[in-house]
Amino acid sequence: MADLRSNFVGIKSPNPFWLASAPPTDKEYNVRRAFEAGWGGVVWKTLGEDPPVVNVSSRYGSLNYNGTRMIGLNNIELISDRPLATNIAEIKDVKRDYPDRAVVVSLMVPCEEESWKAILPIVEDTGADGIELNFGCPHGMSERNMGAAVGQVPEYVEMVTRWCKQNTRMPVIVKLTPNITNILMPAHAALRGGADAVSLINTIQSVIGVDLDRMVPMPVVGGKGTHGGYCGPAVKPIALRMIGDIARDPELCGIPISGIGGISTWRDAAEFLAMGSSTLQVCTAAMHYGFRIVDDMIDGLSAWMDEKGYATLEDVTGRAIPNFVPWNKLNLKFRTIANIDQEACVRCGLCYIACEDTSHQSISKSLVGNERRYEIIEEECVGCNLCAHVCPVDDCITMQPQPVDGELTWPEHPNNPNRVVAAVS
């Protein structure tokens, strides 16, 4: 059996599945239920100074598509609105009763050294395994010069991280905001400040939709709306790209990564691991389906690792990174051509319409008897994959790699005016 035990910067857990800092980790009751369900760890919902913040009602907006609920979730909730002392007492009790689980505490206080120095020993006294610096919240707190307002300024990221490293024994995880042009900038800043690890992505600034009857952005609060933080399955591609960028950057020295962003299944988990994550934080999926979803994630990941011969999480982490390259490193001689399985084809014509209207006119349409038939015009096919993606039948259209005559990348391509030509002696 695959060994799913995790040791993330010294923080041990029986599996890599942690609940992210969010409503599911707002109180002791939730966290105990999560641990009984099998979660390996939690990041406690972000704590701040007293008096606590005041949250609004309503708080969530959902993006539904083609009958699927909550492919994206927008929230305008702030950090914990419960007294600091209440949270601290509950964290202490939970860690005492579940010593084998990871308990990390998310923190966000004003960008002043004294504020951080004051809260760190209070959290450390709970026995928590580490802290996560919330530099990502894109709404409500950023207007108070916290959250993403810090995470978007590398100098602030480095400064606050250094304050924390100087004033606590606990591992320091820096949670990065995706609301930035280049994710490597705050990641480098976190490393300069001494961060033990980074976690990403936090939520993305968004307006989930507009109530067209009331003409108000959603969710609606007393006739008004605001931007919120976007998460859920729809943000997974953004998260994978940013995690991969950090994992392949040699200057970041392989800094450990806790992956966040749309993880809903064991397959998502495996992909995040392959792109460089060591632990996996989940929120929206748990809010949608409940805590028992972790059973499927654990069983599925373990079975897949067994099938592939991966014994430990370390065997999977970062395995795709050597193949995650800049565009100009791709082989321009590689070619693939679509192939339609006529036995599986249901004659819907979606592939033909998509290719004829929006792509390269490389699918022909004909009648064979009384039946429509669609075939690939190979000399016109550029291997764009669009037909395979729109086809409603799995594996009816497949992409067939063609023989490759060597390798040619953009730096060496004759059309590149900046290519380096070796001198002839």
C-alpha positions in Angstrom: 0.0 0.0 0.0 1.2 3.5 -0.8 2.4 5.5 2.2 0.4 8.7 2.4 2.0 10.0 5.5 3.3 13.6 5.2 6.1 15.5 6.8 5.8 19.1 5.6 8.6 21.3 7.0 8.4 19.2 10.2 4.6 19.3 10.4 3.5 15.6 10.4 0.1 14.3 9.3 -1.3 10.9 8.4 -2.2 12.0 4.9 -1.6 15.2 2.9 -5.2 16.3 2.8 -5.7 19.4 4.9 -8.7 21.7 5.2 -7.8 25.2 4.1 -8.3 28.3 6.2 -11.9 29.0 5.6 -15.4 28.5 7.2 -14.9 24.7 7.6 -12.1 25.4 10.1 -13.7 28.3 12.0 -14.4 26.5 15.2 -13.5 23.4 17.3 -16.8 21.6 16.5 -16.0 21.6 12.7 -12.4 20.7 13.1 -13.2 17.7 15.4 -15.7 16.4 12.9 -13.1 16.8 10.1 -10.5 14.8 12.0 -13.0 12.1 12.8 -13.8 11.9 9.1 -10.1 11.3 8.3 -8.6 14.7 7.3 -4.8 14.8 7.9 -4.7 18.4 9.1 -6.4 21.8 9.1 -5.4 25.4 8.7 -7.5 27.2 11.3 -9.6 30.1 9.9 -7.6 33.3 10.0 -7.2 34.9 13.4 -6.7 38.6 13.9 -6.6 41.1 16.7 -9.5 41.9 19.1 -12.0 43.3 18.7 -12.9 40.8 16.0 -14.2 41.8 12.5 -17.9 42.0 11.7 -19.1 39.8 8.8 -22.0 40.5 6.5 -25.0 38.5 5.3 -25.2 37.1 2.7 -21.7 36.0 1.9 -21.4 33.5 -0.9 -22.1 33.6 -4.7 -22.0 30.5 -6.9 -21.1 29.9 -10.5 -23.2 27.0 -11.9 -22.8 25.7 -15.4 -24.7 23.3 -17.6 -26.4 21.7 -14.6 -23.3 21.5 -12.4 -23.5 23.4 -9.2 -20.7 25.4 -7.7 -18.0 25.0 -10.3 -16.9 28.3 -8.8 -17.6 29.9 -5.5 -17.3 33.6 -4.6 -17.2 34.7 -1.0 -17.1 38.1 0.7 -16.5 36.7 4.2 -13.7 38.1 6.3 -11.4 36.5 8.8 -12.7 34.9 12.0 -15.4 37.0 13.7 -15.0 35.2 17.0 -12.9 36.5 19.9 -9.3 35.7 19.8 -9.3 34.0 23.2 -12.1 31.7 22.1 -10.2 30.5 19.1 -7.0 30.1 21.0 -8.6 27.9 23.7 -10.3 25.7 21.1 -7.0 25.3 19.1 -5.3 24.2 22.3 -7.9 21.6 23.1 -8.0 20.2 19.5 -4.2 19.9 19.3 -4.2 18.2 22.7 -6.8 15.6 21.6 -5.4 15.0 18.1 -1.6 15.1 18.4 -1.1 13.1 15.2 -2.9 15.7 13.1 -1.5 18.9 11.6 -2.9 22.0 13.1 -1.7 25.2 11.4 -3.0 28.6 12.4 -3.7 31.3 9.8 -2.9 34.8 11.0 -3.5 38.3 9.8 -2.8 41.4 11.8 -1.9 45.0 10.9 1.4 45.4 9.1 3.2 46.5 12.2 5.9 44.5 14.0 4.4 44.9 17.4 1.1 43.5 16.3 2.9 40.3 15.0 5.1 40.1 18.1 2.1 40.2 20.3 0.0 37.4 18.7 2.8 34.9 17.9 3.5 33.7 21.5 -0.2 33.4 22.1 -0.6 31.1 19.1 2.7 29.2 20.0 1.3 28.5 23.5 -1.5 26.4 21.9 0.9 23.8 20.7 0.0 24.4 17.1 2.3 22.9 14.5 2.9 26.1 12.5 1.5 29.4 11.2 0.3 30.4 7.8 0.6 34.1 7.0 -2.6 35.2 5.2 -1.2 37.6 2.5 -3.9 36.7 0.1 -7.4 37.8 1.2 -8.6 40.0 -1.7 -11.6 41.7 -0.1 -12.5 43.5 3.0 -9.2 43.0 4.7 -7.1 44.4 1.8 -9.1 47.6 2.2 -7.7 47.7 5.8 -4.1 47.3 4.4 -3.9 43.6 5.2 -4.3 40.4 3.2 -3.6 41.0 -0.5 -2.6 44.6 0.2 0.5 43.0 1.8 0.8 40.1 -0.5 1.0 42.3 -3.6 4.1 44.2 -2.3 7.1 41.9 -2.2 8.9 44.2 0.2 6.1 43.8 2.7 6.0 40.0 2.3 9.7 39.8 3.1 9.4 42.2 6.0 6.5 40.5 7.8 7.9 37.0 7.1 11.2 38.1 8.7 9.4 39.5 11.8 7.6 36.2 12.3 10.7 34.0 11.8 12.5 36.2 14.4 9.7 35.8 16.9 8.5 32.2 16.8 9.8 28.7 16.9 6.9 27.5 14.7 7.4 26.9 10.9 6.2 29.9 8.9 4.1 29.2 5.8 3.4 32.2 3.6 0.1 32.1 1.7 0.5 33.9 -1.6 -2.1 35.9 -3.5 -2.8 35.1 -7.1 -3.9 38.7 -7.7 -0.5 39.7 -9.0 1.3 39.8 -12.3 4.1 37.5 -11.4 3.7 34.9 -8.6 7.5 34.5 -8.4 8.0 38.0 -7.0 6.2 37.4 -3.6 7.5 33.8 -3.6 11.1 35.1 -3.8 10.3 37.7 -1.1 9.0 35.0 1.2 12.2 33.0 0.8 14.3 36.1 1.5 12.3 36.7 4.6 13.1 33.1 5.8 9.8 31.4 5.0 9.8 27.6 5.6 7.2 27.1 2.9 4.6 28.8 0.7 0.9 27.9 0.1 -1.1 28.9 -2.9 -3.3 30.0 -4.4 -5.6 32.2 -2.3 -8.8 33.4 -3.8 -9.0 35.5 -7.0 -10.7 38.9 -7.1 -14.1 38.4 -8.8 -17.7 39.4 -9.3 -19.6 36.2 -9.6 -22.6 37.7 -11.4 -25.2 40.4 -11.4 -28.8 40.2 -10.2 -30.5 41.6 -13.3 -33.8 42.3 -11.5 -32.2 44.4 -8.8 -29.1 45.4 -10.8 -26.8 44.5 -8.0 -23.6 42.4 -8.1 -24.0 39.2 -6.2 -24.0 38.2 -3.4 -26.4 41.0 -2.4 -26.1 42.7 0.9 -28.9 45.1 1.6 -29.2 46.1 -2.0 -25.4 46.5 -2.6 -22.7 44.2 -3.8 -18.9 44.1 -3.8 -16.0 42.0 -5.3 -15.1 38.9 -3.5 -12.7 35.9 -3.6 -13.2 33.3 -6.3 -12.4 29.6 -5.6 -13.6 26.1 -6.5 -12.9 23.7 -9.4 -12.8 26.5 -11.9 -9.6 28.0 -10.5 -7.7 24.8 -10.6 -5.8 25.6 -13.9 -4.6 28.9 -12.5 -3.4 27.3 -9.3 -1.5 24.5 -11.2 0.3 27.0 -13.3 1.4 29.2 -10.4 2.5 26.2 -8.3 4.4 24.9 -11.3 6.1 28.3 -11.8 7.4 28.2 -8.3 8.4 24.5 -8.3 10.5 24.9 -11.4 12.3 28.1 -10.4 15.9 27.1 -9.4 16.3 30.3 -7.4 13.5 29.2 -5.0 15.6 26.2 -4.0 12.8 23.8 -4.0 10.8 25.6 -1.3 8.0 23.3 0.0 4.6 24.1 -1.4 1.1 23.5 0.1 -1.2 23.4 -2.9 -4.6 25.1 -2.9 -7.2 25.8 -5.6 -10.1 23.6 -6.7 -9.0 20.3 -5.4 -12.1 18.1 -5.5 -11.0 14.6 -6.4 -8.0 12.2 -6.0 -7.0 13.0 -9.6 -6.9 16.7 -8.7 -4.7 15.8 -5.8 -2.3 13.7 -7.9 -2.0 16.6 -10.4 -1.2 19.1 -7.7 1.4 16.7 -6.3 2.9 16.2 -9.7 3.2 19.9 -10.2 5.2 20.4 -7.0 2.8 20.4 -4.0 3.7 18.4 -0.9 0.4 18.9 1.0 -3.1 19.6 -0.4 -5.5 22.1 1.0 -9.2 21.7 0.3 -12.1 24.1 0.9 -14.9 24.4 -1.7 -15.3 20.6 -2.2 -15.7 20.1 1.6 -18.3 22.9 1.7 -20.1 21.3 -1.3 -20.1 17.6 -0.3 -19.2 17.5 3.4 -16.1 16.2 5.2 -16.6 12.5 4.1 -15.3 13.5 0.7 -11.8 12.9 2.1 -12.4 9.1 2.0 -12.7 9.1 -1.7 -9.6 11.3 -2.0 -7.5 9.1 0.2 -8.7 5.8 -1.4 -8.3 7.1 -4.9 -4.9 8.6 -4.4 -3.6 5.5 -2.7 -5.0 3.2 -5.4 -3.5 5.3 -8.2 -0.1 5.4 -6.5 -0.1 1.6 -6.0 -1.0 1.2 -9.7 1.8 3.4 -10.8 4.4 2.0 -8.4 4.8 5.2 -6.3 5.5 4.2 -2.7 5.5 7.6 -1.0 4.3 11.1 -1.6 7.8 12.2 -2.3 7.8 9.8 -5.3 5.1 11.9 -6.9 5.8 15.4 -5.7 7.2 17.5 -8.6 7.4 14.6 -11.0 5.9 16.6 -13.9 8.1 19.6 -13.3 11.0 18.5 -15.7 8.3 18.4 -18.5 6.8 21.8 -17.6 8.8 24.1 -19.8 8.6 27.5 -21.4 6.8 27.6 -24.7 10.0 28.2 -26.6 11.3 24.8 -25.5 8.5 22.9 -27.2 9.4 20.8 -30.3 8.1 22.6 -33.3 8.5 19.5 -35.4 6.1 17.5 -33.4 2.8 16.9 -35.1 -0.4 15.1 -34.1 -3.5 14.4 -36.3 -7.1 13.8 -35.2 -8.7 10.4 -35.8 -12.4 9.7 -35.6 -13.5 6.2 -34.5 -16.5 5.6 -36.9 -17.9 2.9 -34.7 -18.1 5.2 -31.7 -19.3 8.3 -33.6 -22.9 9.3 -32.9 -23.0 11.6 -36.0 -23.8 14.7 -34.0 -21.6 16.9 -36.1 -20.2 19.0 -33.3 -16.6 18.3 -34.4 -17.4 19.4 -38.0 -19.2 22.6 -36.9 -16.4 23.6 -34.5 -13.7 23.0 -37.0 -15.5 24.5 -40.0 -16.6 27.7 -38.2 -13.7 28.4 -35.9 -10.7 26.3 -36.7 -9.0 24.9 -39.8 -11.7 23.3 -42.0 -10.1 19.9 -41.7 -13.2 17.7 -41.2 -15.3 16.7 -44.2 -19.0 15.9 -44.1 -20.7 13.4 -46.4 -23.6 11.1 -46.7 -23.0 7.3 -46.8 -26.4 5.9 -47.6 -28.8 7.7 -45.2 -26.1 8.3 -42.6 -23.9 11.3 -42.1 -20.2 10.7 -41.9 -17.4 12.9 -40.7 -13.7 12.3 -41.6 -10.4 14.0 -41.0 -8.7 15.8 -43.9 -5.2 14.9 -42.7 -3.3 17.4 -44.9 -5.4 20.3 -43.3 -5.3 19.1 -39.7 -3.0 21.1 -37.5 -3.6 18.9 -34.4 -5.3 21.7 -32.3 -7.4 19.1 -30.4 -10.6 21.2 -30.6 -12.6 18.4 -32.2 -11.6 16.0 -29.5 -12.6 18.4 -26.8 -16.1 19.2 -28.2 -16.9 15.6 -29.0 -19.5 14.2 -26.5 -18.2 10.6 -26.7 -15.1 9.7 -24.7 -12.2 8.5 -26.9 -14.3 8.8 -30.1 -11.8 11.4 -31.4 -8.2 10.8 -30.5 -5.0 12.6 -31.4 -2.5 10.4 -33.2 1.2 11.5 -32.9 3.1 11.4 -36.2 6.7 10.3 -36.7 9.1 13.0 -35.6 12.2 14.0 -37.6 14.4 15.4 -34.9 13.8 18.4 -32.7 13.5 22.1 -33.4 12.7 24.8 -30.7 12.0 28.4 -31.2 15.4 29.7 -30.2 16.9 27.7 -33.2 14.0 28.3 -35.6 15.2 30.1 -38.8 12.3 32.6 -38.5 13.6 33.7 -35.1 15.5 37.0 -35.7 17.3 36.5 -32.4 18.6 33.0 -32.9 22.2 32.3 -32.3 24.0 31.0 -35.4 27.3 29.1 -34.6 30.3 30.6 -36.4 31.9 28.6 -39.1 35.7 28.4 -38.8 
